[in-house]
Amino acid sequence: MQVAVIGAGDCEEETRLLAREVGQRIAEAGHVLISGGLGGVMEAASRGAREAGGLTVGVLPGERGSQNSYVDVAIATGMSHARNAIVVRSADAVIALPGSYGTLSEIALALKMGRMVVDLGGWDVDGTVKAGSAEEAVRMVGYKEEDV
């Protein structure tokens, strides 16, 4: 599976640690991690996945070279925030951590595209499924929404 991890580009340490664990667990489950390829949640998740031997893909808002150092495959879109559609379209499922409007747009796009969105960020959005931990979130992405 390809799993997108979305969240703030600048985040608190607690969120950074959670994102790193999510990335690690994605890699350990044999999934590919997709993110927006920049800092914050994206960097922490990519780091966790890379350290666990996983493959990381960063869908960048601009040109290659802007990605964090844990991105294995950098995709330059030159599309700014519109790249959010590519992030979620490329994923089989999405795990949403705390963020702001960019993250909210990715949640909405993912739901519109029929992707499962697992909420680890306190989002109160209809259609998402809540998880209590990184382990639970990654376990949930392998199931259909009606099964969780």
C-alpha angles and dihedrals in degrees: 000000000000111000123192119212113201132183147107122339087216117034147164120268092252090057091044091055092048091050091049091052091048090053092048092051092047090056093044089053089055095249128136115243119225123189142151087269100231133097138305115031091002094055095043093049091047090049092052092049094046093048089052091052097258132140118253128199123193119199100202128208090218137008132333112273094055093083123108117259094257096063113108097184118033118196113195112208105166084210102114110206092352086077086077088082090057092048094056097035089056092054131082089207138003131223112202120205126180114305144124138253095323090055091045090053090052091050091051093046092048092051091046089052092050097251121148110248116201111201117220094150107068093259114163097206123140112242097033122110120224125233126190098207144014090256092053093045094054092044090052096054090072093060136072114255093247089057096058 
